[in-house]
Amino acid sequence: MPDIEFLLDENVLGLDRYLDIFELKYRKIGDKNCPPLKSGDSAVAKFADKENLVVVTNDDNLKKQCELFGVMYVFSDLTDFAKKIKKYADSQKERKVNDNNQT
């Protein structure tokens, strides 16, 4: 089975520093031999299909193009991510209040 390689859409480009930690293979929109920044979603999906890449995006339109062309993708819903961060922040506040009440 070949190694999985990802294609990072331009709206998730900061993710590359985390992928480096796990030594995952990826390319980014705008890299040499990749679609340039501001490429259309259809061009990105076609490129990923041709290169057998898994697209990582939070762009609903690109997700739809991937589905149309049968391209594998990972969709990161930022709303869901923001809710998880908020929940974590609230839990930390509650923990501090509980810690202060115990002292």
Phi, psi and omega in degrees: 000128181290156176296146176280135175234137184257155171241114181274122175293157185295343180274001176229027186298332179293346180294338184301325181295332177280324178295328177299323180301321183266007177054043177271147180275134179204161170233162181234146171304131181100345176290161175302138180065022174234164176302144179289162174306148180073015176293152177291153182299322179297318179295321179295314180296318179296319178297314180298321179296312181299321184267000181058050180253151174265120182280136174244121185207164166236020180264113183299324180292321177293321176304316180295321178294321177298317178298319180299319183266001179071031181268134176292145180209159170242122182254123180256108180277108184294332177296314178298317179300315180298321178296321179293320177296316179299316179299317179296314180299317179297320180294325178291321177298315181297320179298318179296319179296317178296319179297319180292325180288335181278343182267000000 
